[in-house]
């Protein structure tokens, strides 16, 4: 007769049974091409897909993309009692941790995983993955400030790599920039803007490597698909 599909998903290590039931209820699980209903059974992982990816190929690690809202810290617990990304990912079914950081006042794309080896590799300075931020600043931005941003080579006496900077809109009362960096020094984009006299009002990471935030609502998360995971796992160089 087989086992219930939520049990099979949980047994694979992909997520908890409760999280598997949520996936089924959302219509994200299929068996042999048709949408699964709660309570259905199967003889194994063959034919089961989650978000189009075969369960048998996803493996036992969990990889998610979170749209972090402002006001949350990128820690799993906070001694000051502030809201953390752990509160937003409690239903993932695995203890995933942030890959890199977004400060409390920043928002947007945040990779989280329980694959410690991958997390360590992605945060190593040699990884040089491109991260793009939508940056809203106060006032009208002059082209000279944009050129100064592109020309920055150090922050606080520490060398930094050149950034890609696009001025999308320059007007009163606010202007909009796209800034792409290949490293993740503490509050780097905010400090770069401050160094050229720009006051950041809102900072949102919209892409990292091949991942984009898309229309994922603030505070929500999704599993990475197999192609996205494999891209992150590719060796450097």
N, CA and C of each residue as an Amber inpcrd file, in Angstrom:
protein
   711
   0.8310000  -1.2180000   0.0000000   0.0000000   0.0000000   0.0000000
   0.8590000   1.2590000   0.0000000   2.0690000   1.1810000   0.5480000
   2.9490000   2.3370000   0.5670000   2.7200000   3.2440000   1.7600000
   3.5070000   4.3260000   1.8170000   3.4340000   5.2910000   2.9030000
   2.8150000   6.5930000   2.4240000   2.2820000   7.3350000   3.3690000
   1.7630000   8.6540000   3.0210000   2.9070000   9.5240000   2.4910000
   2.5730000  10.3360000   1.4950000   3.6150000  11.0740000   0.8000000
   4.2970000  12.0900000   1.7120000   3.5550000  12.6810000   2.6460000
   4.2130000  13.6200000   3.5650000   5.2570000  12.9090000   4.4300000
   5.0040000  11.6300000   4.7540000   5.9690000  10.8540000   5.5250000
   7.1950000  10.5460000   4.6810000   6.9830000  10.2160000   3.3980000
   8.1020000   9.9320000   2.5030000   8.9950000  11.1640000   2.3560000
   8.3740000  12.3310000   2.1960000   9.1470000  13.5750000   2.0650000
   9.9480000  13.8290000   3.3400000   9.3080000  13.6660000   4.5020000
  10.0010000  13.8850000   5.7760000  11.1310000  12.8820000   5.9660000
  10.8980000  11.6280000   5.5940000  11.9210000  10.5910000   5.7490000
  13.1320000  10.8370000   4.8560000  12.9140000  11.5480000   3.7370000
  14.0210000  11.8430000   2.8290000  14.9840000  12.8610000   3.4260000
  14.5390000  13.5630000   4.4710000  15.3610000  14.6050000   5.0710000
  15.1430000  15.9690000   4.4730000  14.2080000  16.0700000   3.5160000
  13.9820000  17.3600000   2.8590000  13.3830000  18.3820000   3.8160000
  12.4100000  17.9820000   4.6010000  11.7770000  18.8780000   5.5630000
  10.9810000  18.0290000   6.5560000  10.3780000  18.6760000   7.5400000
   9.5680000  17.9550000   8.5260000   8.2520000  17.4990000   7.8960000
   7.5640000  16.5770000   8.5940000   6.2800000  16.1150000   8.0700000
   5.2760000  17.2670000   8.0210000   5.3140000  18.1130000   9.0430000
   4.3960000  19.2600000   9.0600000   4.6480000  20.1740000   7.8620000
   5.9450000  20.4220000   7.5750000   6.2830000  21.2720000   6.4310000
   5.8870000  20.5830000   5.1250000   6.0170000  19.2430000   5.0720000
   5.6130000  18.5010000   3.8750000   4.1100000  18.6140000   3.6570000
   3.3460000  18.5450000   4.7370000   1.8920000  18.6970000   4.6160000
   1.5420000  20.0800000   4.0770000   2.2910000  21.0920000   4.4960000
   2.0770000  22.4570000   4.0070000   2.3700000  22.5420000   2.5010000
   3.4420000  21.8980000   2.0730000   3.7800000  21.8800000   0.6530000
   2.6720000  21.2200000  -0.1680000   2.1430000  20.1090000   0.3530000
   1.0710000  19.4060000  -0.3460000  -0.1750000  20.2820000  -0.4160000
  -0.5110000  20.9190000   0.7040000  -1.7030000  21.7690000   0.7480000
  -1.5900000  22.9420000  -0.2230000  -0.3610000  23.4050000  -0.4610000
  -0.1340000  24.5190000  -1.3840000  -0.0670000  24.0680000  -2.8520000
  -0.2040000  22.7540000  -3.0750000  -0.1960000  22.2450000  -4.4420000
   1.1680000  22.1860000  -5.0830000   2.2180000  22.1440000  -4.2720000
   3.5850000  22.1780000  -4.7930000   4.2000000  20.7830000  -4.9520000
   3.4550000  19.7600000  -4.5500000   3.9550000  18.3860000  -4.6340000
   3.1690000  17.6310000  -5.7010000   3.9030000  16.9170000  -6.5570000
   3.2560000  16.1270000  -7.6180000   3.7640000  14.6890000  -7.5830000
   2.9190000  13.7870000  -8.0170000   3.2780000  12.3810000  -8.1630000
   2.9540000  11.9630000  -9.5880000   4.0050000  11.6100000 -10.3140000
   3.8380000  11.2220000 -11.7220000   3.0990000  12.2910000 -12.5200000
   3.3930000  13.5480000 -12.2010000   2.8730000  14.6600000 -12.9810000
   1.5640000  15.2540000 -12.5180000   0.8980000  14.6350000 -11.5600000
  -0.3750000  15.1930000 -11.0850000  -0.2230000  15.6810000  -9.6520000
  -0.9990000  16.7010000  -9.3070000  -0.9110000  17.3040000  -7.9830000
  -1.3870000  16.3250000  -6.9140000  -0.6010000  16.2380000  -5.8470000
  -0.8800000  15.3200000  -4.7440000  -1.8670000  15.9430000  -3.7640000
  -2.7320000  15.1230000  -3.1940000  -3.6310000  15.5430000  -2.1280000
  -3.1620000  14.9420000  -0.8160000  -3.4520000  15.6270000   0.2920000
  -3.0770000  15.1120000   1.6090000  -3.6660000  13.7220000   1.8120000
  -2.8470000  12.8210000   2.3170000  -3.3100000  11.4660000   2.5980000
  -2.9700000  10.4630000   1.5310000  -2.5320000  10.9370000   0.3560000
  -2.1680000  10.0030000  -0.6990000  -0.8840000   9.2590000  -0.3390000
  -0.7350000   8.0790000  -0.9150000   0.4150000   7.2300000  -0.5850000
   1.2440000   6.9450000  -1.8280000   2.4630000   6.4610000  -1.5810000
   3.3640000   6.0590000  -2.6510000   4.3010000   4.9910000  -2.1130000
   4.9140000   4.2280000  -3.0300000   5.8350000   3.1680000  -2.6260000
   7.2590000   3.6700000  -2.4220000   7.5250000   4.9290000  -2.7480000
   8.8730000   5.4670000  -2.6000000   8.9590000   6.8620000  -3.1660000
  10.1940000   7.3560000  -3.3350000  10.3820000   8.7300000  -3.8040000
  10.2170000   8.8640000  -5.3160000  10.2910000   7.7580000  -6.0500000
  10.1940000   7.8220000  -7.5100000   8.8840000   8.4800000  -7.9450000
   9.0020000   9.4610000  -8.8190000   7.8280000  10.1420000  -9.3460000
   7.3530000  11.3160000  -8.5290000   7.9060000  11.5010000  -7.3270000
   7.5010000  12.6240000  -6.4680000   8.3780000  13.8360000  -6.7880000
   7.7530000  14.9630000  -7.0610000   8.4880000  16.1970000  -7.2930000
   7.9780000  17.2950000  -6.3650000   8.8620000  18.2090000  -6.0110000
   8.5110000  19.3850000  -5.2120000   8.9570000  20.6080000  -5.9970000
   8.0200000  21.4750000  -6.3150000   8.3050000  22.6380000  -7.1560000
   8.9960000  22.2100000  -8.4490000   8.5890000  21.0410000  -8.9680000
   9.1200000  20.5640000 -10.2320000  10.4300000  19.8060000 -10.1420000
  11.0090000  19.7130000  -8.9190000  12.2890000  19.0410000  -8.7550000
  12.0900000  17.6470000  -8.1440000  12.7190000  16.6080000  -8.7150000
  12.5610000  15.2490000  -8.1800000  13.0420000  15.1490000  -6.7340000
  12.2020000  14.5970000  -5.8760000  12.5690000  14.4450000  -4.4710000
  13.8260000  13.5980000  -4.3230000  13.9810000  12.6020000  -5.1630000
  15.1260000  11.7040000  -5.0640000  16.4480000  12.4000000  -5.3610000
  16.3940000  13.5630000  -6.0450000  17.6150000  14.2780000  -6.4150000
  17.9100000  15.4690000  -5.5150000  16.9430000  15.8830000  -4.7210000
  17.1150000  17.1000000  -3.9300000  18.0920000  16.8780000  -2.7760000
  18.1020000  15.6630000  -2.2180000  19.0420000  15.3730000  -1.1480000
  18.5150000  15.7460000   0.2130000  19.3770000  15.6030000   1.2050000
  18.9580000  15.7420000   2.5920000  19.2750000  17.1140000   3.1850000
  19.7890000  18.0140000   2.3920000  20.0540000  19.3660000   2.8710000
  18.9250000  20.2890000   2.4440000  18.7670000  21.3750000   3.1920000
  17.6950000  22.3250000   2.9400000  18.2910000  23.6610000   2.5140000
  17.7760000  24.2090000   1.4240000  18.2550000  25.4820000   0.8920000
  17.0300000  26.3450000   0.5890000  16.9640000  27.5220000   1.1860000
  15.8170000  28.3870000   0.9540000  16.2770000  29.8060000   0.6230000
  15.3600000  30.5610000   0.0380000  15.5520000  31.9810000  -0.2200000
  14.4820000  32.7200000   0.5710000  14.9100000  33.6130000   1.4310000
  14.0060000  34.4090000   2.2700000  14.0160000  35.8540000   1.7990000
  12.8470000  36.4750000   1.7530000  12.7630000  37.9250000   1.5480000
  12.7060000  38.5630000   2.9270000  13.8690000  38.9420000   3.4360000
  13.9480000  39.4900000   4.7950000  13.3600000  40.9050000   4.8530000
  12.4090000  41.1240000   5.7310000  11.8890000  42.4940000   5.8920000
  12.8240000  43.3310000   6.7730000  12.6210000  44.6210000   6.7270000
  13.3280000  45.4900000   7.6670000  12.8560000  45.1890000   9.0950000
  13.7400000  45.4080000  10.0510000  13.3740000  45.2020000  11.4500000
  13.7000000  43.8290000  11.9910000  14.3140000  42.9620000  11.1780000
  14.7130000  41.6240000  11.6060000  16.2370000  41.5070000  11.5580000
  16.8180000  40.8520000  12.5630000  18.2620000  40.6470000  12.5850000
  18.5890000  39.2770000  11.9980000  19.7840000  39.1710000  11.4070000
  20.2100000  37.9250000  10.7560000  20.9430000  37.0190000  11.7410000
  20.2760000  36.6860000  12.8340000  20.8080000  35.7270000  13.7950000
  19.7080000  34.7370000  14.1190000  20.0970000  33.5770000  14.6490000
  19.1060000  32.5700000  14.9980000  18.5060000  32.8280000  16.3730000
  19.1900000  33.6210000  17.1760000  18.6430000  34.0720000  18.4630000
  19.3000000  35.4060000  18.7760000  18.5920000  36.2380000  19.5240000
  19.1050000  37.5820000  19.7980000  18.9860000  37.8860000  21.2820000
  20.1210000  38.2300000  21.8850000  20.1340000  38.4940000  23.3340000
  19.3160000  39.7170000  23.7120000  19.0280000  40.5870000  22.7550000
  18.2270000  41.7710000  23.0290000  16.7340000  41.5370000  22.8120000
  16.3840000  40.3310000  22.3830000  14.9720000  40.0120000  22.1860000
  14.3780000  40.5730000  20.9130000  15.2310000  40.9860000  19.9670000
  14.7180000  41.5240000  18.7130000  14.2240000  40.3950000  17.8050000
  13.3680000  40.7570000  16.8700000  12.8860000  39.7630000  15.9090000
  14.0400000  39.3110000  15.0240000  14.0840000  38.0130000  14.7290000
  15.1770000  37.4760000  13.9320000  14.6260000  36.6630000  12.7680000
  15.5140000  36.3430000  11.8150000  15.0940000  35.5510000  10.6620000
  14.6600000  34.1500000  11.0870000  15.0840000  33.7100000  12.2770000
  14.6330000  32.4040000  12.7790000  13.1230000  32.3950000  12.9850000
  12.5560000  33.5450000  13.3520000  11.1000000  33.6330000  13.5380000
  10.3660000  33.4280000  12.2130000  10.9850000  33.8540000  11.1290000
  10.3450000  33.7840000   9.8090000  10.4930000  32.4120000   9.1650000
  11.4430000  31.6120000   9.6560000  11.7340000  30.3210000   9.0290000
  11.4720000  29.1510000   9.9680000  10.6600000  29.3800000  10.9860000
  10.3820000  28.3200000  11.9610000   9.6510000  27.1340000  11.3520000
   8.9470000  27.3580000  10.2290000   8.1750000  26.2820000   9.6070000
   8.9190000  25.5950000   8.4720000  10.2170000  25.8650000   8.3230000
  10.9900000  25.2450000   7.2470000  11.1410000  23.7400000   7.4800000
  11.2520000  23.3430000   8.7440000  11.4230000  21.9320000   9.0470000
  12.8710000  21.5320000   9.2250000  13.7890000  22.5020000   9.1580000
  15.2120000  22.2650000   9.3890000  15.7890000  23.5460000   9.9690000
  16.8980000  23.4060000  10.6970000  17.5330000  24.5860000  11.2900000
  18.4690000  25.2190000  10.2600000  17.9310000  26.1180000   9.4580000
  18.7240000  26.7960000   8.4420000  19.2910000  28.0910000   9.0130000
  20.4900000  28.4450000   8.5750000  21.1520000  29.6580000   9.0590000
  21.4470000  30.5780000   7.8760000  21.5880000  31.8830000   8.1190000
  21.8370000  32.8230000   7.0230000  23.2010000  32.6160000   6.3830000
  23.2570000  32.7790000   5.0710000  24.5180000  32.8040000   4.3310000
  24.8360000  34.2740000   4.0990000  25.7560000  34.8140000   4.8700000
  26.0110000  36.2450000   4.8240000  24.9930000  36.9800000   5.6860000
  24.9990000  38.2960000   5.5650000  24.1640000  39.1140000   6.4480000
  23.4560000  40.2270000   5.6870000  22.3460000  40.6530000   6.2520000
  21.7060000  41.9210000   5.9300000  21.4550000  42.5970000   7.2680000
  21.8690000  43.8530000   7.4140000  21.6750000  44.4970000   8.7100000
  20.1800000  44.6870000   8.9850000  19.8590000  45.0190000  10.2200000
  18.4660000  45.0570000  10.6650000  17.6190000  46.0090000   9.8210000
  18.2010000  47.1100000   9.3570000  17.4460000  48.1000000   8.6030000
  17.3980000  47.8070000   7.1130000  18.0800000  46.7550000   6.6680000
  18.0810000  46.3820000   5.2550000  17.1200000  45.2240000   5.0200000
  16.7880000  45.0070000   3.7660000  15.7840000  43.9910000   3.4210000
  16.1870000  43.2750000   2.1500000  15.4170000  42.2360000   1.8410000
  15.6050000  41.5820000   0.5570000  16.1470000  40.1750000   0.6500000
  16.8060000  39.7610000  -0.4250000  17.2090000  38.3750000  -0.6520000
  18.2290000  37.9040000   0.3760000  17.9030000  36.7710000   1.0040000
  18.8150000  36.1560000   1.9660000  18.7610000  34.6460000   1.7690000
  19.9090000  34.0560000   1.4340000  20.0040000  32.6010000   1.3310000
  20.1630000  32.0310000   2.7370000  19.4430000  30.9220000   3.0070000
  19.5870000  30.2400000   4.2920000  19.6700000  28.7420000   4.0260000
  20.4980000  28.0310000   4.8050000  20.6940000  26.6070000   4.5880000
  21.2130000  25.9340000   5.8490000  21.1160000  24.6000000   5.8720000
  21.7530000  23.8190000   6.9250000  23.0080000  23.1230000   6.3970000
  23.4330000  23.5210000   5.2050000  24.6620000  23.0100000   4.5990000
  25.8090000  23.9220000   5.0220000  26.4510000  23.5840000   6.1330000
  27.4850000  24.4460000   6.6890000  28.6860000  24.6200000   5.7770000
  29.0520000  23.5670000   5.0600000  30.1990000  23.6470000   4.1530000
  29.9410000  24.6460000   3.0370000  28.7490000  24.5940000   2.4660000
  28.4110000  25.5420000   1.3980000  28.3370000  26.9570000   1.9370000
  27.7290000  27.1450000   3.1020000  27.6040000  28.4770000   3.6850000
  28.9810000  29.0990000   3.9090000  29.9270000  28.2930000   4.4060000
  31.2730000  28.8050000   4.6590000  31.9650000  29.1920000   3.3530000
  31.7520000  28.3990000   2.3050000  32.3980000  28.6800000   1.0260000
  31.8230000  29.9390000   0.3810000  30.4920000  30.0890000   0.4540000
  29.8630000  31.2420000  -0.1830000  30.2200000  32.5510000   0.5020000
  30.5130000  32.5100000   1.7970000  30.8470000  33.7340000   2.5240000
  32.3450000  34.0210000   2.5280000  33.1550000  33.1300000   1.9500000
  34.5950000  33.3730000   1.8850000  34.8590000  34.5040000   0.8860000
  35.8070000  35.3940000   1.2010000  36.0660000  36.5410000   0.3200000
  36.4000000  36.1610000  -1.1170000  36.9440000  34.9650000  -1.3340000
  37.3540000  34.5650000  -2.6850000  36.1730000  34.1880000  -3.5740000
  34.9890000  34.0490000  -2.9980000  33.8480000  33.5850000  -3.7830000
  33.4350000  34.6040000  -4.8460000  33.4590000  35.8730000  -4.4960000
  33.2130000  36.9820000  -5.4280000  31.8800000  36.8700000  -6.1770000
  30.8490000  36.4180000  -5.4910000  29.5340000  36.3550000  -6.1190000
  28.9490000  37.7660000  -6.1810000  28.2920000  38.0880000  -7.2870000
  27.7180000  39.4190000  -7.4390000  26.4390000  39.5470000  -6.6240000
  26.3350000  40.6390000  -5.8680000  25.1350000  40.9500000  -5.0860000
  24.6770000  42.3510000  -5.4790000  23.4180000  42.4490000  -5.8950000
  22.8940000  43.7320000  -6.3780000  21.8530000  44.2690000  -5.4090000
  21.9510000  45.5650000  -5.1400000  21.0790000  46.2390000  -4.1860000
  20.3560000  47.3980000  -4.8590000  19.0720000  47.5150000  -4.5520000
  18.3100000  48.7040000  -4.9020000  18.4490000  49.6700000  -3.7270000
  18.9730000  50.8630000  -4.0040000  19.3160000  51.8010000  -2.9320000
  18.6000000  53.1270000  -3.1590000  17.7050000  53.4730000  -2.2510000
  17.0190000  54.7610000  -2.3150000  17.7430000  55.7310000  -1.3880000
  18.1310000  56.8850000  -1.9320000  18.8850000  57.8640000  -1.1540000
  18.1440000  59.2000000  -1.1450000  18.4990000  60.0370000  -0.1890000
  17.8520000  61.3370000  -0.0320000  18.3630000  62.3210000  -1.0800000
  17.4280000  63.0440000  -1.6980000  17.7880000  64.1290000  -2.5990000
  18.1620000  63.6910000  -4.0040000  18.5480000  64.6670000  -4.7860000
  18.9400000  64.4490000  -6.1750000  20.4190000  64.0840000  -6.2300000
  20.7560000  63.0270000  -6.9600000  22.1320000  62.5450000  -7.0180000
  22.8230000  63.0840000  -8.2710000  23.9820000  63.6630000  -8.0770000
  24.7590000  64.1650000  -9.2040000  25.6020000  63.0370000  -9.8030000
  25.9130000  63.1570000 -11.0670000  26.7270000  62.1480000 -11.7410000
  28.1060000  62.0270000 -11.1030000  28.5770000  63.1340000 -10.5290000
  29.8880000  63.0960000  -9.8760000  29.8780000  62.1460000  -8.6810000
  28.7470000  62.0760000  -7.9590000  28.6560000  61.1570000  -6.8280000
  28.6490000  59.7110000  -7.2990000  27.9900000  59.4650000  -8.4350000
  27.9830000  58.1180000  -9.0120000  29.4010000  57.7070000  -9.4010000
  30.1430000  58.6200000 -10.0250000  31.5240000  58.3320000 -10.4080000
  32.3970000  58.1060000  -9.1780000  32.1330000  58.8610000  -8.1180000
  32.8860000  58.6620000  -6.8760000  32.6230000  57.2740000  -6.2950000
  31.3580000  56.8120000  -6.3610000  31.0410000  55.4690000  -5.8950000
  31.7930000  54.4120000  -6.6980000  31.8040000  54.5940000  -8.0060000
  32.5110000  53.6400000  -8.8700000  34.0120000  53.6460000  -8.6010000
  34.5160000  54.7830000  -8.1660000  35.9620000  54.9040000  -7.9650000
  36.4450000  54.5270000  -6.5860000  35.5240000  54.2170000  -5.6650000
  35.9490000  53.8590000  -4.3070000  36.7950000  52.5980000  -4.3150000
  37.9430000  52.6610000  -3.6360000  38.8150000  51.5010000  -3.5410000
  39.1650000  51.1350000  -2.0970000  38.6620000  51.9480000  -1.1530000
  38.8990000  51.6090000   0.2510000  37.7980000  52.1910000   1.1260000
  37.5460000  51.5210000   2.2350000  36.5980000  51.9730000   3.2480000
  37.2510000  51.8430000   4.6060000  37.3950000  52.9520000   5.2930000
  38.0220000  52.9010000   6.6250000  39.4150000  52.3360000   6.5960000
  40.1430000  52.5900000   5.5070000  41.5070000  52.0950000   5.3950000
  41.6120000  50.6690000   4.9050000  40.4690000  50.0330000   4.6210000
  40.4600000  48.6480000   4.1490000  40.1270000  48.6250000   2.6610000
  40.9010000  47.9050000   1.8420000  40.6380000  47.8910000   0.3960000
  39.3110000  47.2150000   0.0610000  38.6440000  47.7260000  -0.9800000
  37.4240000  47.0990000  -1.4870000  37.5340000  46.9730000  -2.9970000
  36.7930000  46.0380000  -3.5580000  36.7810000  45.8470000  -4.9970000
  35.8570000  46.8840000  -5.6420000  36.0640000  47.2150000  -6.9100000
  35.2040000  48.1840000  -7.5910000  33.7510000  47.7150000  -7.6330000
  32.8450000  48.6590000  -7.5120000  31.4100000  48.3670000  -7.5660000
  30.8420000  48.8120000  -8.9080000  29.7830000  48.1200000  -9.3510000
  29.0100000  48.5670000 -10.4980000  27.8790000  49.4490000  -9.9730000
  27.7260000  50.6250000 -10.5420000  26.7270000  51.5800000 -10.0530000
  25.9130000  52.1140000 -11.2270000  24.5980000  52.0470000 -11.1200000
  23.6940000  52.6200000 -12.1120000  22.7580000  53.6020000 -11.4180000
  22.6070000  54.7640000 -11.9880000  21.6650000  55.7500000 -11.4730000
  20.3540000  55.5850000 -12.2400000  19.3370000  55.0520000 -11.5770000
  18.0550000  54.8010000 -12.2250000  17.1620000  56.0270000 -12.2500000
  17.2300000  56.8040000 -11.1960000  16.3830000  57.9990000 -11.1230000
  17.0340000  59.0230000 -10.2050000  17.1430000  60.2510000 -10.6780000
  17.7300000  61.3250000  -9.8870000  16.7710000  62.5010000  -9.8460000
  16.1350000  62.6890000  -8.6910000  15.1580000  63.7610000  -8.5520000
  14.9220000  64.0430000  -7.0780000  14.1840000  65.0740000  -6.7790000
  13.7590000  65.3670000  -5.4120000  12.4120000  64.6830000  -5.1660000
  12.1310000  64.1640000  -3.9640000  12.9930000  64.2360000  -2.7770000
  13.9570000  63.0640000  -2.6430000  13.8050000  62.0240000  -3.4910000
  14.7030000  60.8700000  -3.3710000  15.1630000  60.4170000  -4.7490000
  16.3030000  59.7120000  -4.7690000  16.8510000  59.1430000  -5.9890000
  17.0500000  57.6500000  -5.7910000  17.1960000  56.9240000  -6.9220000
  17.2980000  55.4700000  -6.8540000  18.5410000  54.9950000  -7.6040000
  19.3330000  54.1610000  -6.9250000  20.5520000  53.6040000  -7.4890000
  20.4830000  52.0780000  -7.4800000  21.2130000  51.4440000  -8.4090000
  21.4930000  50.0170000  -8.3510000  22.9930000  49.8680000  -8.1130000
  23.3640000  49.1840000  -7.0430000  24.7740000  49.0090000  -6.7110000
  25.0660000  47.5090000  -6.6170000  26.0680000  47.0640000  -7.3690000
  26.4660000  45.6590000  -7.3720000  27.8830000  45.5350000  -6.8340000
  28.0480000  44.6780000  -5.8320000  29.3560000  44.4370000  -5.2320000
  29.6570000  42.9430000  -5.2870000  30.9250000  42.5870000  -5.0760000
  31.3330000  41.1830000  -5.1210000  31.9500000  40.7330000  -3.8020000
  31.6850000  41.4800000  -2.7590000  32.1390000  41.0980000  -1.4220000
  31.0800000  41.5390000  -0.4280000  31.2470000  41.1890000   0.8250000
  30.2020000  41.4830000   1.7910000  30.7390000  42.0240000   3.0950000
  31.4910000  43.0950000   3.0160000  32.0070000  43.7030000   4.2430000
  30.8520000  44.3200000   5.0320000  31.0530000  44.4920000   6.3250000
  30.0030000  44.9620000   7.2140000  29.4010000  46.2820000   6.7390000
  28.0790000  46.2710000   6.4620000  27.3360000  47.4610000   6.0480000
  28.0270000  48.1760000   4.8840000  28.5610000  47.4130000   3.9630000
  29.4200000  47.9690000   2.9190000  28.7160000  49.0020000   2.0550000
  27.5390000  48.6810000   1.5500000  26.8580000  49.6170000   0.6420000
  26.4950000  50.9040000   1.3690000  26.0180000  50.7930000   2.5950000
  25.6990000  52.0080000   3.3720000  26.9470000  52.8520000   3.5990000
  28.0450000  52.2180000   3.9190000  29.2880000  52.9470000   4.1770000
  29.8320000  53.5700000   2.8940000  29.6760000  52.8860000   1.7700000
  30.1060000  53.4580000   0.4920000  29.3220000  54.7230000   0.1740000
  28.0130000  54.6510000   0.3570000  27.1810000  55.8260000   0.0920000
  27.5480000  56.9860000   1.0190000  27.7490000  56.6820000   2.2930000
  28.1210000  57.7240000   3.2490000  29.4460000  58.3720000   2.8660000
  30.3580000  57.5690000   2.3080000  31.6830000  58.0760000   1.9490000
  31.6220000  59.1220000   0.8430000  30.5630000  59.0910000   0.0260000
  30.4360000  60.0820000  -1.0570000  29.3040000  61.0650000  -0.7710000
  28.8520000  61.0970000   0.4830000  27.8840000  62.1040000   0.8970000
  26.4360000  61.7760000   0.6100000  26.0980000  60.4930000   0.4160000
  24.7220000  60.0980000   0.1400000  24.1020000  59.4570000   1.3820000
  22.8750000  59.8610000   1.7000000  22.1570000  59.3100000   2.8530000
  21.1770000  58.2310000   2.3890000  21.4130000  56.9990000   2.8190000
  20.5620000  55.8790000   2.4190000  19.2620000  55.8990000   3.2210000
  18.1480000  55.8520000   2.5080000  16.8380000  55.7720000   3.1430000
  16.2880000  54.3490000   3.1460000  16.6140000  53.6000000   2.1060000
  16.1200000  52.2250000   2.0130000  17.0970000  51.4180000   1.1770000
  17.4120000  50.2130000   1.6660000  18.3760000  49.3610000   0.9820000
  17.7990000  47.9560000   0.8850000  17.7450000  47.4460000  -0.3460000
  17.1140000  46.1430000  -0.5870000  17.9770000  45.3120000  -1.5280000
  18.3810000  44.1120000  -1.0810000  19.1310000  43.2120000  -1.9580000
  18.1360000  42.5070000  -2.8750000  18.3440000  42.6290000  -4.1920000
  17.3880000  42.0790000  -5.1430000  17.9320000  40.8800000  -5.9080000
  19.2510000  40.6780000  -5.8710000  19.7990000  39.4870000  -6.5300000
  21.1210000  39.1100000  -5.8900000  21.4490000  37.8270000  -6.0180000
  22.7340000  37.3030000  -5.5530000  23.0940000  36.1310000  -6.4570000
  24.1730000  36.2950000  -7.2090000  24.5230000  35.2640000  -8.1710000
  23.4010000  35.0830000  -9.1750000  22.9520000  33.8270000  -9.3290000
  21.8690000  33.5380000 -10.2680000  20.4930000  33.6630000  -9.6300000
  20.4330000  34.0190000  -8.3630000  19.1610000  34.1010000  -7.6470000
  18.6080000  35.5160000  -7.7060000  17.3020000  35.6230000  -7.9280000
  16.6400000  36.9200000  -7.8870000  15.4650000  36.8530000  -6.9230000
  15.1490000  37.9930000  -6.3450000  14.0750000  38.0570000  -5.3580000
  12.7070000  37.8390000  -6.0040000  12.5450000  38.3410000  -7.2290000
  11.2710000  38.1770000  -7.9250000  10.1180000  38.8020000  -7.1580000
   8.9700000  38.1250000  -7.1560000   7.7800000  38.6670000  -6.4970000
   7.5090000  38.0120000  -5.1510000   8.5480000  37.4050000  -4.5500000
   8.3930000  36.8020000  -3.2320000   8.0550000  37.8940000  -2.2090000
   6.9390000  37.7700000  -1.4830000   6.5400000  38.8310000  -0.5470000
   7.4970000  38.9410000   0.6440000   7.6190000  40.1210000   1.2350000
   8.4480000  40.2890000   2.4290000   8.0130000  39.3330000   3.5390000
   8.9880000  38.7190000   4.1890000   8.7120000  37.7990000   5.2810000
   8.4420000  36.3740000   4.8480000   8.3850000  36.1350000   3.5370000
   8.1120000  34.7940000   3.0150000   9.4030000  34.1530000   2.4960000
   9.3740000  32.8230000   2.3840000  10.5230000  32.0890000   1.8760000
  10.0580000  31.0390000   0.8750000  11.0150000  30.5580000   0.0850000
  10.7460000  29.4570000  -0.8410000  11.9720000  28.5580000  -0.8870000
  11.7590000  27.2870000  -1.2460000  12.8810000  26.3820000  -1.4500000
  13.5970000  26.7340000  -2.7480000  14.9090000  26.6180000  -2.7620000
  15.6510000  26.7260000  -4.0050000  15.4020000  25.4720000  -4.8320000
  15.3180000  25.6440000  -6.1510000  15.1520000  24.4680000  -6.9900000
  16.5170000  23.8360000  -7.2590000  16.4940000  22.6700000  -7.8840000
  17.7160000  21.8880000  -8.0660000  18.7590000  22.6450000  -8.8720000
  18.3270000  23.3450000  -9.9310000  19.2710000  24.1090000 -10.7520000
  19.9370000  25.2120000  -9.9370000  19.1640000  25.8890000  -9.1060000
  19.7250000  26.9590000  -8.2750000  20.7290000  26.4120000  -7.2720000
  20.4020000  25.2600000  -6.6780000  21.3060000  24.6430000  -5.7070000
  22.6040000  24.2210000  -6.3770000  22.5000000  23.5900000  -7.5300000
  23.6880000  23.1250000  -8.2360000  24.5690000  24.3000000  -8.6510000
  23.9590000  25.4200000  -9.0130000  24.7210000  26.6030000  -9.3940000
  25.5250000  27.1310000  -8.2040000  24.8970000  27.1320000  -7.0180000
  25.6090000  27.5800000  -5.8170000  26.7550000  26.6430000  -5.4600000
  26.5990000  25.3730000  -5.7810000  27.5810000  24.3760000  -5.4070000
  28.7380000  24.2580000  -6.3910000  28.6580000  24.9670000  -7.5120000
  29.7290000  24.8830000  -8.5060000  31.0370000  25.3770000  -7.9010000
  32.1540000  24.6900000  -8.2000000  33.4580000  25.1290000  -7.6740000
  33.8520000  26.4660000  -8.2450000  34.6320000  27.2110000  -7.4760000
  35.1100000  28.5250000  -7.9320000  36.1440000  28.3690000  -9.0280000
  36.2280000  29.4040000  -9.8610000  37.2570000  29.4270000 -10.8850000
  36.8740000  28.6790000 -12.1270000
